[in-house]
Amino acid sequence: MEMGEQYTGTAVFTKVITPPEDEFKGEKIKPSNYLIQNTYGDNFLLYREIPQEEVEWFKEEKLFIYEGKMYVMLANLSSEENAMTAIKSYWRAMKGLNLLTN
Protein backbone atom coordinates (compact mmCIF):
# COMPACT_ATOMS: atom_id res chain seq x y z
CA MET A 1 0.00 0.00 0.00
CA GLU A 2 1.11 3.54 -0.64
CA MET A 3 -0.22 7.11 -0.78
CA GLY A 4 -2.03 7.60 2.51
CA GLU A 5 -2.44 3.93 3.24
CA GLN A 6 -5.61 3.10 5.21
CA TYR A 7 -4.33 0.05 7.08
CA THR A 8 -0.83 -0.34 8.48
CA GLY A 9 -0.93 -4.01 9.58
CA THR A 10 -0.50 -7.17 7.56
CA ALA A 11 -3.32 -8.12 5.20
CA VAL A 12 -4.63 -11.66 5.53
CA PHE A 13 -5.47 -11.63 1.83
CA THR A 14 -5.92 -9.24 -1.08
CA LYS A 15 -8.06 -10.16 -4.11
CA VAL A 16 -8.58 -8.24 -7.32
CA ILE A 17 -12.09 -8.84 -8.68
CA THR A 18 -12.59 -8.28 -12.41
CA PRO A 19 -15.98 -8.00 -14.12
CA PRO A 20 -17.15 -10.93 -16.23
CA GLU A 21 -15.95 -10.10 -19.75
CA ASP A 22 -18.84 -11.83 -21.51
CA GLU A 23 -21.42 -9.69 -19.68
CA PHE A 24 -19.84 -6.40 -20.75
CA LYS A 25 -18.46 -7.29 -24.18
CA GLY A 26 -19.24 -4.52 -26.65
CA GLU A 27 -20.70 -2.18 -24.01
CA LYS A 28 -19.86 1.53 -24.09
CA ILE A 29 -19.43 1.83 -20.33
CA LYS A 30 -17.03 -0.70 -18.87
CA PRO A 31 -17.14 -1.51 -15.16
CA SER A 32 -14.12 -1.08 -12.95
CA ASN A 33 -12.05 -3.74 -11.29
CA TYR A 34 -12.39 -3.94 -7.52
CA LEU A 35 -10.11 -5.08 -4.75
CA ILE A 36 -11.09 -6.78 -1.50
CA GLN A 37 -8.60 -6.84 1.33
CA ASN A 38 -9.09 -8.69 4.61
CA THR A 39 -6.94 -6.94 7.17
CA TYR A 40 -8.03 -8.83 10.29
CA GLY A 41 -11.09 -10.75 11.47
CA ASP A 42 -14.33 -9.27 10.17
CA ASN A 43 -12.68 -6.27 8.52
CA PHE A 44 -12.91 -6.34 4.72
CA LEU A 45 -11.81 -3.22 2.86
CA LEU A 46 -13.41 -2.63 -0.55
CA TYR A 47 -11.59 -0.56 -3.17
CA ARG A 48 -12.32 0.46 -6.78
CA GLU A 49 -9.58 0.71 -9.38
CA ILE A 50 -9.40 4.19 -10.85
CA PRO A 51 -7.73 5.41 -14.03
CA GLN A 52 -4.90 7.91 -13.70
CA GLU A 53 -7.10 10.77 -14.98
CA GLU A 54 -9.44 10.33 -11.97
CA VAL A 55 -6.71 10.49 -9.30
CA GLU A 56 -7.13 14.23 -8.76
CA TRP A 57 -10.83 13.71 -7.92
CA PHE A 58 -9.98 11.84 -4.72
CA LYS A 59 -8.17 12.83 -1.58
CA GLU A 60 -4.74 11.27 -1.43
CA GLU A 61 -5.37 9.68 1.96
CA LYS A 62 -7.96 7.38 0.33
CA LEU A 63 -5.73 6.17 -2.51
CA PHE A 64 -3.13 3.44 -2.71
CA ILE A 65 -1.27 1.51 -5.37
CA TYR A 66 -1.53 -2.27 -5.64
CA GLU A 67 0.43 -4.10 -8.34
CA GLY A 68 0.91 -0.86 -10.27
CA LYS A 69 -2.78 0.12 -10.28
CA MET A 70 -4.42 2.96 -8.33
CA TYR A 71 -7.36 2.19 -6.01
CA VAL A 72 -9.73 4.30 -3.94
CA MET A 73 -11.31 2.95 -0.76
CA LEU A 74 -15.10 2.64 -0.89
CA ALA A 75 -16.12 0.80 2.26
CA ASN A 76 -15.12 -1.22 5.28
CA LEU A 77 -17.40 -4.26 5.40
CA SER A 78 -17.90 -7.16 7.79
CA SER A 79 -17.47 -10.02 5.30
CA GLU A 80 -16.13 -10.96 1.90
CA GLU A 81 -19.69 -11.88 0.93
CA ASN A 82 -20.86 -8.32 1.71
CA ALA A 83 -17.98 -6.94 -0.39
CA MET A 84 -18.96 -9.17 -3.33
CA THR A 85 -22.59 -8.08 -2.98
CA ALA A 86 -21.50 -4.45 -3.21
CA ILE A 87 -19.33 -5.16 -6.27
CA LYS A 88 -22.16 -6.98 -8.05
CA SER A 89 -24.43 -4.04 -7.25
CA TYR A 90 -21.97 -1.65 -8.93
CA TRP A 91 -21.82 -3.95 -11.95
CA ARG A 92 -25.64 -4.04 -12.19
CA ALA A 93 -25.61 -0.24 -12.17
CA MET A 94 -23.14 -0.26 -15.09
CA LYS A 95 -25.50 -2.59 -17.01
CA GLY A 96 -28.32 -0.11 -16.35
CA LEU A 97 -26.24 2.80 -17.59
CA ASN A 98 -25.38 0.85 -20.73
CA LEU A 99 -29.09 0.27 -21.41
CA LEU A 100 -29.61 4.04 -21.27
CA THR A 101 -26.79 4.69 -23.76
CA ASN A 102 -27.99 2.20 -26.40
C-alpha positions as CSV (number, residue, x, y, z in Angstrom):
1,M,0.0,0.0,0.0
2,E,1.1,3.5,-0.6
3,M,-0.2,7.1,-0.8
4,G,-2.0,7.6,2.5
5,E,-2.4,3.9,3.2
6,Q,-5.6,3.1,5.2
7,Y,-4.3,0.1,7.1
8,T,-0.8,-0.3,8.5
9,G,-0.9,-4.0,9.6
10,T,-0.5,-7.2,7.6
11,A,-3.3,-8.1,5.2
12,V,-4.6,-11.7,5.5
13,F,-5.5,-11.6,1.8
14,T,-5.9,-9.2,-1.1
15,K,-8.1,-10.2,-4.1
16,V,-8.6,-8.2,-7.3
17,I,-12.1,-8.8,-8.7
18,T,-12.6,-8.3,-12.4
19,P,-16.0,-8.0,-14.1
20,P,-17.2,-10.9,-16.2
21,E,-15.9,-10.1,-19.7
22,D,-18.8,-11.8,-21.5
23,E,-21.4,-9.7,-19.7
24,F,-19.8,-6.4,-20.8
25,K,-18.5,-7.3,-24.2
26,G,-19.2,-4.5,-26.6
27,E,-20.7,-2.2,-24.0
28,K,-19.9,1.5,-24.1
29,I,-19.4,1.8,-20.3
30,K,-17.0,-0.7,-18.9
31,P,-17.1,-1.5,-15.2
32,S,-14.1,-1.1,-12.9
33,N,-12.0,-3.7,-11.3
34,Y,-12.4,-3.9,-7.5
35,L,-10.1,-5.1,-4.8
36,I,-11.1,-6.8,-1.5
37,Q,-8.6,-6.8,1.3
38,N,-9.1,-8.7,4.6
39,T,-6.9,-6.9,7.2
40,Y,-8.0,-8.8,10.3
41,G,-11.1,-10.8,11.5
42,D,-14.3,-9.3,10.2
43,N,-12.7,-6.3,8.5
44,F,-12.9,-6.3,4.7
45,L,-11.8,-3.2,2.9
46,L,-13.4,-2.6,-0.5
47,Y,-11.6,-0.6,-3.2
48,R,-12.3,0.5,-6.8
49,E,-9.6,0.7,-9.4
50,I,-9.4,4.2,-10.9
51,P,-7.7,5.4,-14.0
52,Q,-4.9,7.9,-13.7
53,E,-7.1,10.8,-15.0
54,E,-9.4,10.3,-12.0
55,V,-6.7,10.5,-9.3
56,E,-7.1,14.2,-8.8
57,W,-10.8,13.7,-7.9
58,F,-10.0,11.8,-4.7
59,K,-8.2,12.8,-1.6
60,E,-4.7,11.3,-1.4
61,E,-5.4,9.7,2.0
62,K,-8.0,7.4,0.3
63,L,-5.7,6.2,-2.5
64,F,-3.1,3.4,-2.7
65,I,-1.3,1.5,-5.4
66,Y,-1.5,-2.3,-5.6
67,E,0.4,-4.1,-8.3
68,G,0.9,-0.9,-10.3
69,K,-2.8,0.1,-10.3
70,M,-4.4,3.0,-8.3
71,Y,-7.4,2.2,-6.0
72,V,-9.7,4.3,-3.9
73,M,-11.3,2.9,-0.8
74,L,-15.1,2.6,-0.9
75,A,-16.1,0.8,2.3
76,N,-15.1,-1.2,5.3
77,L,-17.4,-4.3,5.4
78,S,-17.9,-7.2,7.8
79,S,-17.5,-10.0,5.3
80,E,-16.1,-11.0,1.9
81,E,-19.7,-11.9,0.9
82,N,-20.9,-8.3,1.7
83,A,-18.0,-6.9,-0.4
84,M,-19.0,-9.2,-3.3
85,T,-22.6,-8.1,-3.0
86,A,-21.5,-4.5,-3.2
87,I,-19.3,-5.2,-6.3
88,K,-22.2,-7.0,-8.1
89,S,-24.4,-4.0,-7.3
90,Y,-22.0,-1.6,-8.9
91,W,-21.8,-3.9,-12.0
92,R,-25.6,-4.0,-12.2
93,A,-25.6,-0.2,-12.2
94,M,-23.1,-0.3,-15.1
95,K,-25.5,-2.6,-17.0
96,G,-28.3,-0.1,-16.3
97,L,-26.2,2.8,-17.6
98,N,-25.4,0.8,-20.7
99,L,-29.1,0.3,-21.4
100,L,-29.6,4.0,-21.3
101,T,-26.8,4.7,-23.8
102,N,-28.0,2.2,-26.4
